[in-house]
Amino acid sequence: MASRSADSRTGNGSTPTVDAVSLAIIEQLQEDGRRPYAAIGKAVGLSEAAVRQRVQKLLDQGVMQIVAVTDPLTVGFKRQAMVGINVEGDLDPVADALAAMSEVEYVVLTAGSFDLMVEVVCEDDDHLLEVINKRIRAIPGVRSTESFVYLKLKKQTYMWGTR
């Protein structure tokens, strides 16, 4: 599935609204992304067809994605890092340029020591150096970067529910 921006909107420009039943469907899929629609329907009180329609709507609106989550280190990527970035001027063009990079897994506009935080997944240290030095630092408006290299992934989960 193509990646979606976390700020995806409905067709009319408003933020999608998610009701209690849709939240329950999301929780079911967070527990098991391969759970059959019939089983989800039984758990949330809908038919299989109704669940299928709601899931498709949630996907289309960018509310959620259904993906296989891996530990990058186990599938051939030897280096992950968080990169804190300080920017001069408007953050949006820099954030957009970062989001377009295939190595960048997510981009967050922040308050605090950094204007932006990005997570990068690279093949090795040389690749990480190339991404930071030749590509991130070359983006107009990037003033400085600070890298936080991951030594070991202890926990990566998307099971926070919908609280």
Disulfide bonds with the S-S distance in Angstrom:
none
